[in-house]
Amino acid sequence: MRTGRILPAFPDFPCLAAPVSHSHQSKKIELRSSGDKGVGTFAVAPISRGEVLLVTGGRIVTREEAARSAHPLHPFQVEGDLHLAPTSEHDGIFAVNHSCEPNAGLRGQLTLVALRPIAPGEEICFDYAMTDSDVDGRETYRMRCLCGEKSCRGEITDLDWRRPDLREKYRGFFSSYLAARIAGGNAP
């Protein structure tokens, strides 16, 4: 049996022991306030298309544990019922906000890369449709989008990855889990 101390910052995740931070964060990005979105991740130097922004880590929790959490940094789905939860307030991808016109996307399961050149001061964002999926065709979350882009969908759900327009737009930048679901025809 694994033992360890419970992190006081994460009482909703009793499975968390000693913190394990993200494995890599580019020196060209930093976390800071993002207005009504809370915390965000911002470029502090020019970033080239394809450049690795971060490779994240954390703890694996179930969907139920993730849903119970009141922590402001939300876990993201890595496989069916499994989600990656932050172990500190500074864990990379958990502080990257959503945008309907993202400048970042996933390479594999845990690597966030620039989709286009990013200027200093610009907020790093990805579309949550790249990582979040439904369970058996049932929507499990819906939230208001705050991105402010002309193409804003207004709401974000875990069914968005099923949209043909988003599948085409983000081809090659979905998480490995969702890419496999799409390739396997596990969606309409």
Backbone as numpy.savetxt, mean C-alpha at the origin, in Angstrom:
# Nx Ny Nz CAx CAy CAz Cx Cy Cz
7.29 -22.39 20.49 6.45 -21.21 20.49 7.33 -19.97 20.49
6.99 -19.02 19.64 7.74 -17.77 19.56 7.27 -16.84 20.68
8.21 -16.21 21.34 7.84 -15.26 22.37 8.44 -13.91 22.03
7.91 -12.89 22.62 8.41 -11.54 22.39 7.50 -10.56 23.08
7.92 -9.33 23.09 7.10 -8.33 23.77 6.05 -7.79 22.80
4.92 -7.42 23.34 3.87 -6.80 22.53 4.23 -5.33 22.37
4.14 -4.84 21.15 4.45 -3.44 20.90 3.29 -2.58 21.40
3.55 -1.63 22.30 2.47 -0.82 22.82 1.78 0.01 21.74
2.47 0.35 20.66 1.88 1.16 19.59 0.90 0.36 18.75
0.90 -0.98 18.89 0.06 -1.83 18.06 -0.73 -2.83 18.89
-1.57 -2.36 19.84 -2.30 -3.29 20.69 -3.30 -4.14 19.92
-3.71 -3.71 18.74 -4.68 -4.48 17.96 -4.06 -5.69 17.29
-2.73 -5.79 17.30 -2.04 -6.89 16.66 -1.21 -7.65 17.70
-1.85 -8.50 18.52 -1.12 -9.20 19.57 -0.03 -10.11 19.04
-0.05 -10.43 17.75 0.98 -11.30 17.19 2.30 -10.56 16.98
2.30 -9.24 17.14 3.52 -8.48 16.90 4.47 -8.58 18.08
5.70 -8.92 17.80 6.73 -8.96 18.84 7.69 -7.80 18.56
8.98 -8.07 18.58 9.98 -7.01 18.35 9.80 -6.41 16.96
9.98 -5.09 16.82 9.76 -4.45 15.53 10.77 -4.86 14.47
10.27 -5.00 13.27 11.11 -5.24 12.10 10.73 -4.14 11.12
11.64 -3.23 10.85 11.31 -2.12 9.99 11.44 -2.52 8.53
11.03 -1.61 7.64 11.19 -1.87 6.21 12.67 -2.09 5.91
12.96 -2.87 4.87 14.35 -3.18 4.58 15.09 -2.08 3.86
14.36 -1.27 3.11 15.04 -0.21 2.36 14.09 0.94 2.10
14.57 2.14 2.30 13.84 3.34 1.89 14.83 4.25 1.22
14.50 4.70 0.02 15.38 5.60 -0.71 15.66 6.85 0.11
16.86 7.35 0.01 17.22 8.60 0.68 16.55 9.79 0.00
15.89 9.52 -1.12 15.23 10.59 -1.88 13.77 10.80 -1.46
13.31 10.08 -0.43 11.94 10.25 0.05 11.93 10.41 1.56
10.86 11.07 2.07 10.70 11.22 3.51 9.22 11.24 3.86
8.90 10.90 5.10 7.54 10.95 5.60 7.31 12.31 6.24
6.13 12.89 5.97 5.75 14.14 6.62 4.24 14.33 6.49
3.74 15.39 7.08 2.31 15.68 7.05 1.82 15.84 5.62
0.60 15.33 5.39 0.00 15.41 4.06 -1.42 15.98 4.15
-1.58 17.03 4.94 -2.88 17.68 5.06 -3.94 16.77 5.62
-5.15 16.77 4.97 -6.24 15.94 5.51 -6.02 14.46 5.30
-4.96 14.07 4.61 -4.65 12.65 4.43 -3.81 12.11 5.58
-3.38 12.98 6.49 -2.54 12.54 7.61 -1.08 12.58 7.24
-0.43 11.41 7.29 0.98 11.31 6.95 1.10 10.89 5.49
2.13 11.40 4.82 2.39 11.01 3.44 3.88 10.84 3.22
4.24 10.37 2.04 5.63 10.18 1.66 5.92 11.13 0.51
7.03 11.87 0.62 7.34 12.92 -0.35 8.76 12.77 -0.89
8.93 13.18 -2.14 10.26 13.20 -2.76 11.03 14.40 -2.22
12.30 14.19 -1.88 13.16 15.29 -1.43 14.28 15.55 -2.44
14.32 14.75 -3.49 15.29 14.89 -4.57 14.64 14.33 -5.83
15.15 14.68 -7.01 14.58 14.13 -8.25 14.67 12.60 -8.27
13.61 11.99 -8.74 13.53 10.52 -8.82 13.26 10.14 -10.27
13.99 9.16 -10.77 13.84 8.70 -12.15 12.78 7.61 -12.26
12.19 7.49 -13.45 11.23 6.42 -13.73 11.92 5.07 -13.47
11.22 4.18 -12.77 11.75 2.85 -12.49 12.61 2.76 -11.24
12.94 3.89 -10.64 13.79 3.89 -9.45 13.04 3.27 -8.26
13.76 2.48 -7.47 13.17 1.86 -6.28 13.01 2.93 -5.21
11.78 3.06 -4.72 11.47 4.02 -3.67 11.58 3.37 -2.30
11.06 2.16 -2.19 11.20 1.42 -0.94 10.89 -0.04 -1.15
11.46 -0.84 -0.28 11.12 -2.26 -0.17 10.64 -2.39 1.26
9.40 -2.78 1.43 8.80 -2.73 2.75 8.78 -4.09 3.44
8.67 -4.05 4.73 8.55 -5.24 5.57 7.49 -4.98 6.61
7.28 -5.91 7.47 6.28 -5.77 8.52 5.94 -7.12 9.09
4.75 -7.24 9.61 4.26 -8.48 10.19 3.01 -8.92 9.44
2.86 -10.21 9.28 1.68 -10.76 8.62 0.54 -10.90 9.63
-0.63 -10.37 9.26 -1.84 -10.47 10.09 -2.98 -10.94 9.19
-4.04 -11.44 9.80 -5.21 -11.86 9.02 -6.05 -10.64 8.66
-6.97 -10.83 7.73 -7.89 -9.75 7.35 -8.68 -9.28 8.57
-9.10 -10.22 9.40 -9.86 -9.87 10.60 -9.03 -9.00 11.55
-7.78 -9.38 11.78 -6.92 -8.56 12.63 -6.70 -7.18 12.02
-6.51 -7.13 10.71 -6.31 -5.86 10.03 -7.54 -4.97 10.18
-8.73 -5.55 10.06 -9.97 -4.78 10.16 -10.19 -4.23 11.56
-9.71 -4.93 12.58 -9.88 -4.49 13.97 -8.93 -3.38 14.36
-7.88 -3.19 13.60 -6.87 -2.21 13.98 -7.39 -0.79 13.88
-7.07 0.00 14.90 -7.40 1.42 14.88 -6.16 2.24 14.53
-5.07 1.55 14.23 -3.81 2.24 13.92 -3.97 3.02 12.62
-3.43 4.25 12.55 -3.62 5.08 11.35 -2.91 4.56 10.10
-1.91 3.71 10.24 -1.23 3.13 9.08 -1.84 1.76 8.82
-2.59 1.65 7.75 -3.37 0.44 7.49 -2.55 -0.66 6.83
-2.75 -1.91 7.26 -2.10 -3.05 6.60 -2.54 -3.15 5.15
-1.72 -3.78 4.31 -2.15 -4.02 2.94 -2.05 -5.50 2.61
-2.90 -5.92 1.70 -3.07 -7.33 1.37 -1.87 -7.87 0.60
-1.40 -9.05 1.02 -0.30 -9.71 0.31 -0.72 -11.08 -0.23
-1.85 -11.59 0.25 -2.35 -12.90 -0.20 -3.73 -13.07 0.42
-4.70 -13.56 -0.32 -6.03 -13.85 0.21 -6.39 -13.19 1.52
-6.28 -13.94 2.59 -6.64 -13.47 3.92 -5.46 -12.85 4.68
-4.32 -12.73 4.05 -3.12 -12.25 4.75 -2.77 -10.82 4.35
-2.41 -10.04 5.36 -2.05 -8.64 5.16 -0.72 -8.36 5.85
0.01 -7.40 5.32 1.26 -6.96 5.93 0.95 -5.74 6.77
1.27 -5.81 8.06 0.99 -4.72 8.99 2.28 -4.00 9.35
2.20 -2.69 9.59 3.39 -1.94 9.98 3.85 -2.33 11.38
5.13 -2.18 11.62 5.67 -2.43 12.96 6.12 -1.14 13.63
6.10 -0.05 12.89 6.40 1.26 13.48 5.70 2.33 12.65
5.66 3.53 13.18 5.04 4.64 12.47 5.85 5.05 11.25
7.02 4.47 11.08 7.91 4.87 9.99 8.09 3.78 8.94
7.27 2.76 8.97 7.37 1.70 7.97 6.85 2.19 6.64
7.70 2.17 5.67 7.52 2.67 4.33 6.16 2.73 3.69
5.73 1.67 3.03 4.56 1.72 2.15 3.27 2.06 2.89
3.24 1.86 4.18 2.04 2.13 4.95 1.74 3.62 5.04
2.74 4.47 4.75 2.54 5.92 4.76 2.53 6.48 3.35
2.26 5.63 2.36 2.13 6.09 0.97 0.63 6.14 0.67
0.15 7.32 0.35 -1.27 7.51 0.11 -1.71 7.07 -1.28
-3.02 6.95 -1.44 -3.64 6.58 -2.71 -3.75 7.78 -3.63
-3.66 7.53 -4.92 -4.04 8.51 -5.95 -4.61 7.75 -7.14
-5.59 8.35 -7.78 -6.14 7.76 -9.01 -5.22 8.02 -10.20
-4.21 8.87 -10.02 -3.16 9.11 -11.02 -1.82 8.96 -10.31
-1.46 7.73 -9.95 -0.26 7.50 -9.13 1.04 7.76 -9.87
2.07 8.06 -9.08 3.42 8.20 -9.64 4.29 7.01 -9.23
3.70 6.05 -8.53 4.44 4.87 -8.07 3.58 3.62 -8.25
4.24 2.47 -8.36 3.54 1.21 -8.50 4.38 0.09 -7.90
3.80 -1.10 -7.85 4.48 -2.25 -7.25 5.32 -2.99 -8.27
6.45 -3.44 -7.83 7.26 -4.41 -8.58 7.35 -5.61 -7.65
6.74 -6.70 -8.03 6.69 -7.85 -7.13 5.69 -7.60 -6.03
6.00 -8.07 -4.85 5.06 -7.98 -3.74 5.33 -6.80 -2.81
6.60 -6.45 -2.60 6.93 -5.49 -1.55 7.77 -4.30 -2.01
8.01 -4.17 -3.31 8.87 -3.11 -3.81 8.04 -2.04 -4.51
8.19 -0.80 -4.06 7.50 0.33 -4.67 8.49 1.06 -5.57
8.11 1.28 -6.84 8.98 1.93 -7.82 8.26 3.13 -8.43
9.05 4.06 -8.97 8.50 5.24 -9.64 7.96 4.86 -11.01
6.73 5.26 -11.32 6.13 5.01 -12.62 6.56 6.05 -13.65
7.02 7.18 -13.16 7.44 8.29 -14.01 8.43 9.13 -13.21
9.10 10.10 -13.85 9.97 10.98 -13.06 9.14 11.72 -12.00
9.73 11.88 -10.81 9.05 12.54 -9.69 9.93 13.70 -9.23
9.33 14.87 -9.11 10.06 16.08 -8.72 10.12 16.22 -7.20
11.16 16.89 -6.68 11.24 17.16 -5.24 9.97 17.90 -4.78
9.46 17.51 -3.62 8.27 18.11 -3.06 6.98 17.40 -3.45
7.04 16.56 -4.47 5.85 15.84 -4.93 5.56 14.67 -4.00
4.27 14.49 -3.68 3.89 13.36 -2.84 3.94 12.07 -3.65
4.50 11.03 -3.03 4.55 9.69 -3.64 3.21 9.03 -3.35
2.54 8.53 -4.40 1.24 7.87 -4.24 1.16 6.67 -5.16
0.41 5.66 -4.74 0.08 4.55 -5.64 -1.42 4.32 -5.55
-1.97 3.60 -6.51 -3.40 3.31 -6.52 -3.60 2.04 -5.70
-4.46 2.11 -4.69 -4.69 0.95 -3.83 -5.26 -0.23 -4.61
-5.76 0.00 -5.83 -6.22 -1.11 -6.68 -5.06 -2.03 -7.04
-3.82 -1.56 -6.87 -2.64 -2.37 -7.18 -2.36 -3.43 -6.12
-2.95 -3.27 -4.91 -2.67 -4.21 -3.82 -3.89 -4.83 -3.17
-5.03 -4.16 -3.21 -6.19 -4.60 -2.42 -7.21 -5.32 -3.27
-7.68 -6.47 -2.78 -8.71 -7.22 -3.51 -9.81 -7.69 -2.57
-10.91 -8.04 -3.20 -12.08 -8.54 -2.49 -11.86 -9.98 -2.03
-12.83 -10.46 -1.26 -12.85 -11.86 -0.86 -14.08 -12.47 -1.50
-13.87 -13.42 -2.39 -14.98 -14.14 -3.03 -16.01 -13.20 -3.67
-15.55 -12.11 -4.27 -16.45 -11.20 -4.95 -17.22 -10.26 -4.05
-16.96 -10.32 -2.75 -17.65 -9.44 -1.79 -16.76 -8.25 -1.46
-17.32 -7.06 -1.59 -16.59 -5.85 -1.21 -16.41 -5.85 0.30
-15.19 -5.58 0.76 -14.96 -5.54 2.21 -14.57 -4.15 2.70
-14.27 -3.24 1.79 -14.07 -1.86 2.22 -14.38 -0.89 1.10
-14.73 0.32 1.52 -15.01 1.43 0.63 -14.58 2.69 1.38
-13.85 3.55 0.69 -13.44 4.81 1.32 -13.47 5.95 0.31
-13.67 7.14 0.82 -13.70 8.33 -0.03 -12.29 8.64 -0.49
-12.14 8.96 -1.77 -10.83 9.30 -2.32 -10.57 10.79 -2.11
-9.36 11.12 -1.68 -8.97 12.51 -1.44 -7.89 12.98 -2.41
-7.69 12.26 -3.52 -6.56 12.58 -4.40 -6.73 13.90 -5.15
-7.94 14.27 -5.49 -8.17 15.54 -6.16 -7.80 15.56 -7.64
-7.47 14.42 -8.22 -7.10 14.35 -9.64 -8.36 14.48 -10.51
-8.19 14.94 -11.75 -9.32 15.04 -12.69 -9.97 13.68 -12.91
-9.17 12.63 -12.89 -9.68 11.28 -13.13 -10.11 10.58 -11.84
-10.24 11.31 -10.74 -10.58 10.72 -9.44 -11.86 9.88 -9.53
-11.80 8.67 -8.97 -12.95 7.77 -8.97 -13.96 8.14 -7.88
-13.59 9.02 -6.97 -14.50 9.44 -5.91 -14.49 8.52 -4.71
-14.49 7.22 -4.95 -14.41 6.22 -3.90 -13.42 5.15 -4.31
-12.81 4.54 -3.31 -11.87 3.45 -3.53 -12.47 2.22 -2.86
-12.45 1.09 -3.55 -12.93 -0.16 -2.96 -11.95 -1.28 -3.29
-12.13 -2.40 -2.64 -11.28 -3.55 -2.94 -11.78 -4.33 -4.15
-12.74 -3.77 -4.87 -13.19 -4.34 -6.14 -12.58 -3.61 -7.33
-11.89 -2.49 -7.09 -11.35 -1.67 -8.18 -10.39 -2.43 -9.08
-9.62 -3.37 -8.54 -8.66 -4.12 -9.34 -9.33 -4.91 -10.46
-10.62 -5.15 -10.34 -11.36 -5.91 -11.35 -11.68 -5.07 -12.59
-11.55 -3.76 -12.50 -11.91 -2.87 -13.62 -10.93 -3.05 -14.78
-11.44 -3.33 -15.99 -10.55 -3.51 -17.15 -9.65 -2.30 -17.43
-10.17 -1.08 -17.24 -9.36 0.10 -17.50 -8.17 0.19 -16.55
-8.37 -0.18 -15.28 -7.27 -0.14 -14.31 -6.29 -1.28 -14.54
-6.80 -2.44 -14.94 -5.90 -3.56 -15.25 -4.95 -3.19 -16.38
-5.48 -2.53 -17.38 -4.64 -2.12 -18.50 -3.67 -1.01 -18.07
-4.17 -0.03 -17.37 -3.36 1.12 -16.94 -2.18 0.68 -16.06
-2.41 -0.29 -15.18 -1.38 -0.70 -14.21 -0.73 -2.04 -14.54
-0.91 -2.52 -15.76 -0.30 -3.80 -16.16 1.19 -3.77 -15.82
1.64 -4.79 -15.10 3.04 -4.87 -14.70 3.34 -4.20 -13.37
2.34 -3.54 -12.77 2.58 -2.84 -11.51 1.59 -3.23 -10.41
0.89 -4.34 -10.60 0.06 -4.90 -9.52 0.97 -5.71 -8.61
0.54 -5.91 -7.35 1.27 -6.80 -6.46 1.29 -8.19 -7.10
2.26 -9.00 -6.72 2.36 -10.36 -7.26 1.07 -11.14 -7.04
0.48 -10.98 -5.87 -0.76 -11.67 -5.54 -1.88 -11.31 -6.52
-2.09 -10.01 -6.75 -3.15 -9.60 -7.66 -2.82 -9.94 -9.11
-1.57 -9.81 -9.49 -1.17 -10.17 -10.86 -1.50 -11.64 -11.13
-1.27 -12.50 -10.13 -1.58 -13.92 -10.28 -3.09 -14.14 -10.38
-3.87 -13.40 -9.60 -5.34 -13.52 -9.68 -5.82 -13.09 -11.06
-5.27 -12.01 -11.57 -5.67 -11.51 -12.89 -5.28 -12.52 -13.97
-4.05 -13.01 -13.92 -3.57 -13.97 -14.92 -4.35 -15.28 -14.87
-4.79 -15.66 -13.67 -5.52 -16.91 -13.51 -7.00 -16.79 -13.83
-7.41 -15.60 -14.22 -8.82 -15.40 -14.56 -9.72 -15.38 -13.35
-9.16 -15.07 -12.18 -9.93 -15.06 -10.94 -10.64 -13.72 -10.76
-11.33 -13.31 -11.77 -12.11 -12.07 -11.74 -12.94 -12.02 -13.02
-13.98 -11.21 -13.02 -14.81 -11.12 -14.23 -14.04 -10.49 -15.37
